[in-house]
Amino acid sequence: MSKKTENLVRSYYDAFNAGDVDGFLALLTDDVAHDINQGGREVGKPAFRAFLGRMNECYRERIADLVVMTNSDGGRAAAEFTVHGRYQKTDAGLPEAKGQTYVLPAGAFFEIRDGRVARISNTYNLPDWVRQVEGA
């Protein structure tokens, strides 16, 4: 079961890197809970689709150096990775976008139900990201 979970998480990031929104959403439960870094929780695929729309408008990101860890029954997973990005449109409440690039270590925690992602909690150092884009 843990190998299936590892493959699911890898597929999640493969779809992210490919910009395949529909493929990405197909990996989620309908009631997926998304804990946004230093933000609130959004629930459901429609909310996740809207989040992805905003992210794809403001940022171009690629995940690299992916490491996936799972528990023995495959119900939980964690991922550590590096985000390589370009800040292309100003996101509300953040510094002005001017096409700045950034490289940011990040992580995510997953809950898996019925072979799909039921919860994703993302974490990264927002002050580090701000320093990078303000200093560019």
Rosetta silent file (secondary structure, phi, psi, omega in degrees, C-alpha in Angstrom):
SEQUENCE: MSKKTENLVRSYYDAFNAGDVDGFLALLTDDVAHDINQGGREVGKPAFRAFLGRMNECYRERIADLVVMTNSDGGRAAAEFTVHGRYQKTDAGLPEAKGQTYVLPAGAFFEIRDGRVARISNTYNLPDWVRQVEGA
SCORE:     score description
SCORE:     0.000 S_00000001
   1 L     0.000  -37.443 -177.975    0.000    0.000    0.000 S_00000001
   2 H   -66.962  -31.088  177.204    2.799    2.469    0.761 S_00000001
   3 H   -67.219  -39.046  176.707    4.257    2.039   -2.750 S_00000001
   4 H   -62.385  -40.335  178.768    0.856    2.945   -4.254 S_00000001
   5 H   -66.042  -42.678  176.782    0.798    6.046   -2.052 S_00000001
   6 H   -59.376  -44.807  179.042    4.322    6.996   -3.112 S_00000001
   7 H   -62.920  -38.520  177.599    3.305    6.605   -6.771 S_00000001
   8 H   -61.331  -47.193 -179.426    0.187    8.728   -6.155 S_00000001
   9 H   -64.999  -40.558  177.003    2.234   11.557   -4.632 S_00000001
  10 H   -63.356  -39.974  177.115    4.764   11.363   -7.473 S_00000001
  11 H   -63.410  -37.256  177.292    1.885   11.490   -9.990 S_00000001
  12 H   -57.315  -48.331 -178.905    0.547   14.555   -8.148 S_00000001
  13 H   -76.294  -29.699  173.716    3.816   16.414   -8.696 S_00000001
  14 H   -62.020  -44.689  178.685    4.216   15.087  -12.261 S_00000001
  15 H   -64.782  -39.828  176.957    0.796   16.566  -13.102 S_00000001
  16 H   -58.670  -50.662 -178.377    1.777   19.808  -11.354 S_00000001
  17 H   -63.532  -31.689  179.823    4.996   20.064  -13.374 S_00000001
  18 H   -81.024   -9.076 -176.387    3.142   19.286  -16.617 S_00000001
  19 L    69.647   24.008 -177.030    0.523   21.969  -15.912 S_00000001
  20 L   -89.084   83.795 -175.640   -2.138   19.262  -16.259 S_00000001
  21 H   -61.537  -45.300 -178.659   -4.895   20.761  -14.082 S_00000001
  22 H   -65.549  -41.915  176.669   -7.493   18.115  -14.945 S_00000001
  23 H   -63.480  -38.367  177.997   -5.013   15.291  -14.355 S_00000001
  24 H   -62.459  -49.756 -178.309   -3.993   16.943  -11.104 S_00000001
  25 H   -66.293  -28.952  179.159   -7.595   17.268   -9.893 S_00000001
  26 L   -65.104  -18.378 -179.578   -8.346   13.641  -10.837 S_00000001
  27 L   -86.107   -3.847 -174.729   -5.912   12.579   -8.100 S_00000001
  28 E  -105.464  150.548  170.121   -7.968   14.321   -5.380 S_00000001
  29 E   -71.899  158.494  179.496  -11.067   13.285   -3.470 S_00000001
  30 E   -61.555  -30.519 -178.400  -14.131   15.467   -4.113 S_00000001
  31 E  -103.550   29.618 -177.503  -13.916   16.779   -0.538 S_00000001
  32 E   -50.963  136.980  175.075  -10.148   17.345   -0.557 S_00000001
  33 E  -101.916  128.250 -178.735   -8.916   19.587    2.265 S_00000001
  34 E  -119.831  111.318  176.552   -6.159   22.001    1.255 S_00000001
  35 E   -92.468  110.292 -176.126   -4.188   23.684    4.027 S_00000001
  36 L   -81.083  137.216  179.244   -2.527   26.689    2.432 S_00000001
  37 L   -51.381  125.346  178.404    0.902   27.689    3.721 S_00000001
  38 L    52.320   32.064 -179.951    0.432   30.356    6.413 S_00000001
  39 L  -139.772 -156.561 -177.521   -3.224   30.570    5.417 S_00000001
  40 L   -95.841 -167.433  177.264   -6.526   28.864    5.947 S_00000001
  41 E  -109.662  133.221  172.999   -8.101   25.620    4.883 S_00000001
  42 E  -114.416  146.049 -176.576  -10.108   25.281    1.687 S_00000001
  43 E  -126.576  134.650  174.255  -12.310   22.249    1.063 S_00000001
  44 L   102.889  152.800  179.179  -13.430   20.654   -2.200 S_00000001
  45 H   -62.015  -39.461  178.878  -12.224   20.365   -5.766 S_00000001
  46 H   -59.169  -41.084  178.058  -13.870   23.640   -6.908 S_00000001
  47 H   -65.876  -39.194  179.858  -11.890   25.573   -4.283 S_00000001
  48 H   -67.263  -40.587  177.469   -8.713   23.732   -5.247 S_00000001
  49 H   -60.805  -43.255  178.731   -9.318   24.481   -8.949 S_00000001
  50 H   -63.804  -41.416  177.044   -9.748   28.193   -8.143 S_00000001
  51 H   -59.625  -47.484  179.148   -6.543   28.141   -6.076 S_00000001
  52 H   -61.077  -38.346  178.093   -4.660   26.527   -8.975 S_00000001
  53 H   -59.690  -46.147  178.304   -6.054   29.148  -11.356 S_00000001
  54 H   -64.511  -44.547  179.925   -4.699   31.973   -9.217 S_00000001
  55 H   -60.980  -44.858 -178.871   -1.381   30.219   -8.738 S_00000001
  56 H   -67.632  -26.132  176.976   -0.981   29.542  -12.470 S_00000001
  57 H   -74.972  -39.346 -173.766   -1.784   33.183  -13.222 S_00000001
  58 H   -93.137  -25.787 -171.686    0.735   34.600  -10.743 S_00000001
  59 E  -134.942  150.094  166.598    3.504   31.975  -10.731 S_00000001
  60 E  -120.690  114.184 -174.851    5.290   29.526  -13.009 S_00000001
  61 E  -128.851  151.426  175.868    6.733   26.796  -10.838 S_00000001
  62 E  -134.876  136.232  178.753    8.495   23.488  -11.263 S_00000001
  63 E   -95.145  132.981  178.198    9.106   20.926   -8.534 S_00000001
  64 E  -135.461  169.795  175.483   12.536   19.253   -8.393 S_00000001
  65 E    56.517   38.847 -175.038   14.521   17.084   -5.984 S_00000001
  66 E   -72.140  128.799  171.654   11.348   15.291   -4.877 S_00000001
  67 E  -124.036  128.788 -178.360   11.603   12.873   -1.954 S_00000001
  68 E  -117.625  132.315  177.292    8.438   11.025   -0.888 S_00000001
  69 E  -123.358  141.259  179.954    7.976    9.264    2.451 S_00000001
  70 E  -132.297  158.726  171.370    4.953    7.168    3.427 S_00000001
  71 L   -83.175  173.094 -171.322    3.707    5.352    6.483 S_00000001
  72 L   -66.200  -31.596 -178.702    3.391    1.560    6.363 S_00000001
  73 L   -92.885   -1.282  176.963   -0.333    1.423    5.518 S_00000001
  74 L    78.649    8.446 -179.034   -0.143    4.139    2.850 S_00000001
  75 L   -81.718  -15.969  179.837   -2.658    6.401    4.587 S_00000001
  76 E  -137.724  151.587  176.705   -0.195    9.251    5.065 S_00000001
  77 E  -150.331  159.400  173.693    2.710   10.659    3.112 S_00000001
  78 E  -135.454  149.708  177.709    5.148   13.527    3.215 S_00000001
  79 E  -133.728  140.348  173.060    7.132   15.102    0.418 S_00000001
  80 E  -121.890  139.962 -174.213   10.187   17.308    0.463 S_00000001
  81 E  -162.104  174.871  175.338   11.213   19.180   -2.664 S_00000001
  82 E  -116.443  131.056  177.068   12.651   22.322   -4.192 S_00000001
  83 E   -96.791  124.061  173.197   10.410   24.843   -5.941 S_00000001
  84 E  -108.309  118.288 -173.029   11.965   26.631   -8.915 S_00000001
  85 E  -140.174  167.926  173.274    9.706   29.511   -9.845 S_00000001
  86 E  -130.686  127.784  179.553    9.057   32.773  -11.626 S_00000001
  87 E   -91.720  107.445 -168.559    6.796   35.389  -10.075 S_00000001
  88 L  -109.761  -20.192  177.566    4.946   36.793  -13.078 S_00000001
  89 L  -143.307  134.838 -175.717    1.858   38.629  -11.804 S_00000001
  90 L   -58.916  127.818  176.926    1.437   40.380   -8.454 S_00000001
  91 L   -95.219  138.468 -175.678   -0.466   38.241   -5.974 S_00000001
  92 L   -50.990  129.391  176.332   -2.692   40.128   -3.499 S_00000001
  93 L    81.837    2.927 -178.431   -0.839   41.174   -0.349 S_00000001
  94 L  -117.321  168.163 -179.704    2.587   40.233   -1.696 S_00000001
  95 L   -58.105  162.738  179.573    5.432   42.249   -3.267 S_00000001
  96 L   -65.700  135.830  177.327    5.126   43.481   -6.841 S_00000001
  97 L   -85.374  133.962  178.104    5.841   40.888   -9.511 S_00000001
  98 L  -137.980   25.722 -177.990    8.489   41.749  -12.091 S_00000001
  99 L    81.576   18.417 -179.091    9.349   38.307  -13.406 S_00000001
 100 E   -63.023  145.458  174.138   11.621   37.518  -10.443 S_00000001
 101 E  -102.913  156.940  179.908   12.918   33.972  -10.115 S_00000001
 102 E  -151.305  155.353  174.827   13.220   32.069   -6.871 S_00000001
 103 E  -131.878  122.946 -169.244   14.380   28.722   -5.525 S_00000001
 104 E  -138.657  123.927  171.892   12.665   27.597   -2.363 S_00000001
 105 E   -69.529  143.522 -177.432   12.806   24.433   -0.257 S_00000001
 106 E  -151.390  171.807  178.098    9.313   23.228    0.593 S_00000001
 107 E  -151.454  167.040  178.599    7.324   20.309    1.914 S_00000001
 108 E  -151.323  149.998  176.773    3.850   18.861    1.966 S_00000001
 109 E  -119.891  138.663 -174.653    1.867   16.412    4.054 S_00000001
 110 E  -124.912  143.677  165.447   -0.797   14.161    2.572 S_00000001
 111 E  -114.409  133.086 -175.623   -3.707   12.113    3.811 S_00000001
 112 E  -113.564  134.154  176.416   -4.786    9.387    1.391 S_00000001
 113 E  -138.693  128.430  177.895   -8.265    7.887    1.152 S_00000001
 114 L    52.510   39.257  175.570   -9.455    5.328   -1.406 S_00000001
 115 L    77.257   13.200  179.559   -6.354    5.840   -3.537 S_00000001
 116 E  -133.246  162.677  178.750   -6.714    9.616   -3.780 S_00000001
 117 E   -78.238  120.053  179.813   -5.394   12.659   -1.971 S_00000001
 118 E  -101.228  -22.078  176.722   -7.887   13.663    0.731 S_00000001
 119 E  -150.818  138.513  172.521   -5.725   16.334    2.386 S_00000001
 120 E  -132.103  126.679  177.124   -2.683   18.324    1.347 S_00000001
 121 E  -121.264  114.575 -177.675   -0.882   20.659    3.731 S_00000001
 122 E   -96.549  147.292  177.510    1.889   22.742    2.148 S_00000001
 123 E  -144.854  134.442  173.588    4.717   24.404    3.987 S_00000001
 124 E  -157.452  169.550 -176.199    7.539   26.721    2.937 S_00000001
 125 L   -89.970   94.675 -178.386    9.369   29.716    4.324 S_00000001
 126 H   -60.220  -42.645  177.232    7.349   32.723    3.113 S_00000001
 127 H   -58.849  -34.861  176.337    9.818   35.314    4.514 S_00000001
 128 H   -64.289  -44.789  178.605   12.589   33.605    2.493 S_00000001
 129 H   -60.464  -44.877  179.269   10.455   33.812   -0.652 S_00000001
 130 H   -59.955  -45.136  177.026    9.742   37.520    0.020 S_00000001
 131 H   -56.932  -42.703 -178.496   13.478   38.196    0.488 S_00000001
 132 H   -65.383  -45.117 -176.868   14.215   36.494   -2.807 S_00000001
 133 H   -77.037  -29.474  177.683   11.627   38.379   -4.853 S_00000001
 134 H   -76.180  -28.633 -179.209   12.292   41.754   -3.199 S_00000001
 135 H   -86.812   -6.262 -177.141   16.043   41.354   -3.674 S_00000001
 136 L   -78.824    0.000    0.000   15.798   40.370   -7.350 S_00000001
